[in-house]
Amino acid sequence: MQVTRMTPGDLPEWTLTGALITVAGHEVDLDAEARDVQVTVSLYRCPSGGVTRDLGEGCQYLAVITIPPLTYAAAVADDIEGGEEGSVLVPVPEPVNIAAVHLEIWAEEA
């Protein structure tokens, strides 16, 4: 995963465990969020101290997570719709390429 520090100062605590990234206690499941196009998840710190995905009044950037588009592998499926005999190749989504995920993270404000 690529990480870019956006501002100087103390960064919020963040961890990456498999495909689960946690920033300031807010979890983002990269595999669940991934789509056929690049996805951007923005996290904000609000005056109440909570972390949200919605930019509310007084909220400031905490992190932006950019998830690359899904890639697919081909798998053989013997279960053809309509009861026909034979097998076909079907696309199966692969796990997110963690090395291609980008985390932009802002320092906590005092």
JORA-V41467 format. One line per field, one symbol per residue. phi: phi as a letter, one per 30 degrees, with the letter a starting at -180 (. if undefined). psi: psi as a letter, one per 40 degrees, with the letter a starting at -180 (. if undefined). burial: I if it has 9 or more other C-alpha atoms within 8 Angstrom, else O. Layout:
phi = ???
psi = ???
burial = ???
//
This chain:
phi = .cbbddbdkddddbbbbiccccbhiccbddddddbdbecccccbccedjdcbccdcdidbecabcccdddcbccbdccccdiiddkbbdbdbddeededcdbccbcdddd
psi = hhhhhdiiahiihiihhbfhhhhfehihhddddiaeihhhhhhihideeihiehhiheiihdihhhhiiiiiihihheghieeiiaiihihhhiihgddeihhhhiihi.
burial = OOOOIOOOOOOIOIOOOOIIIIIOOOOOIIOOIIOOOIIOOIIIIIOOOOIIOOOOOOIOIIIIIIIIIIOOOOOOIOOIOOOOOOIOOOOOOOOIOOOIIIIIIIIIOO
//
